[in-house]
Amino acid sequence: MKSLSQLLSSIPPSATLAVNDKAKALKAAGRDVISLAGGDPDFDTPVPIVDAAIAALRNGDTHYPPSRGTIALREAVAAKCASEYGLELDPVRQILISPGAKFLIYAVMAALTNPGDEIIIFEPYWVSYVPIVKLVGGKPVTITLSAEDNFQIRADVLARHITPRTKAILVNSPNNPTGRVLTTAEAEVIRQAALAHDLYVISDEIYEKLIYEGRHINLASLPGMAERTITVNGHSKAYAMTGWRLGWAAGPADVIGLAAKLQSQSVTSAAAFTMTAGVVALHEVEEDVAAMRRAYKARRDFMVQALNALPGVACDMPQGAFYLFVRFPGLGTDSMQIANRLLEEADIAATPGIAFGQAGEGHVRFSYATSMHDLERAVERIGRLMG
Ligand SMILES: Cc1ncc(COP(=O)(O)O)c(C=O)c1O
């Protein structure tokens, strides 16, 4: 047989797969494995959104929608950007609706990147960024942030990684996996670098609605940034809609136009009835979102307090998302080994920090998008493991 795609073959399998496969095997063998490894809210999608989708299906909302998304949803996104960020956007030319934020990151990257263009990514990073940059022919340039420095983005370190080939900086706040929220000082570091070197910024703000302390900064709304920033966001996390596949991007018309071209020649569009329901999500479920946020905060507070009370465990207080980035000095610094011991000796599935780049080594990521009951059981088991 002729050889398959060298590009796709060169992308290594995710470092999380080994632990996930082992967790599945243990579960299949009857072990009561508690999974703290996922990024999927344990809540059901709020009822008004589900009802809107069912009504849309009954009303015949089952045909090809406009490729860039229904005008109603693009207008709802534009209205949100105006009221929450003070950003004035043309819903027709500057907003793209896609089946999920992940595809949008891919489409936006494809729109920005020529072969060899460098994209700056801060470590620890969400696992899909590096493969996506490689898939569009770009060169990921990772900046290893330091755990000792609380993973802060510093101007001098950023400056050292900018070259004439740098095209864009990818930013993610609130952050997966650390739960950190970008500070005003860090946002200014990114803004200054982008303006000084004429760079694009891709701002992945998918955890925006899950902030427990501090304030969300929409990078596009900072002075001079609207023309060079593409905001990527979506329905998955805030509205517990991961399986619906719905996300949006907002930015300069030419970038959005090219990303829309990729969409129209590949996946065509998001599904029609999900977009109808997606409008309801943006307008009518604020109280449901607030209730989920309160629940996540209670879980976070419980977990951080309970983990830090155990010997050989250390966990900083994250301000957002639904992840804890935990160190186990009592078990060493090899994150694969720590994740394996948690799985084999405590029946807890967690994601090894190395999956998020070198900066993640020494940590494991716990998701608290799972019930308080399971979190309490997990802490008990970790307590027994740590003796
Ligand atoms: C940082 C980050 N960006 C994007 C996504 C993708 O979201 P979606 O479900 O909209 O594709 C995720 C999902 O885990 C994420 O953690």
The ligand as an SDF file (V2000), in Angstrom:
LIG
                    3D

 16 16  0  0  0  0  0  0  0  0999 V2000
   -9.0270   25.4500   26.5870 C   0  0  0  0  0  0  0  0  0  0  0  0
  -10.0400   24.7780   25.7390 C   0  0  0  0  0  0  0  0  0  0  0  0
  -10.3410   25.3120   24.5520 N   0  0  0  0  0  0  0  0  0  0  0  0
  -11.2410   24.7400   23.7340 C   0  0  0  0  0  0  0  0  0  0  0  0
  -11.9010   23.5740   24.0930 C   0  0  0  0  0  0  0  0  0  0  0  0
  -12.8390   22.9500   23.0960 C   0  0  0  0  0  0  0  0  0  0  0  0
  -14.1700   23.2310   23.3190 O   0  0  0  0  0  0  0  0  0  0  0  0
  -15.3230   22.7450   22.3360 P   0  0  0  0  0  0  0  0  0  0  0  0
  -16.0910   21.6990   23.0560 O   0  0  0  0  0  0  0  0  0  0  0  0
  -16.1630   23.9780   22.0900 O   0  0  0  0  0  0  0  0  0  0  0  0
  -14.7200   22.2520   21.0690 O   0  0  0  0  0  0  0  0  0  0  0  0
  -11.6240   22.9740   25.3220 C   0  0  0  0  0  0  0  0  0  0  0  0
  -12.2670   21.6950   25.6990 C   0  0  0  0  0  0  0  0  0  0  0  0
  -11.8390   20.9770   26.5680 O   0  0  0  0  0  0  0  0  0  0  0  0
  -10.6780   23.6020   26.1700 C   0  0  0  0  0  0  0  0  0  0  0  0
  -10.3610   23.0730   27.3630 O   0  0  0  0  0  0  0  0  0  0  0  0
  1  2  1  0
  2  3  1  0
  2 15  2  0
  3  4  2  0
  4  5  1  0
  5  6  1  0
  5 12  2  0
  6  7  1  0
  7  8  1  0
  8  9  2  0
  8 10  1  0
  8 11  1  0
 12 13  1  0
 12 15  1  0
 13 14  2  0
 15 16  1  0
M  END
$$$$
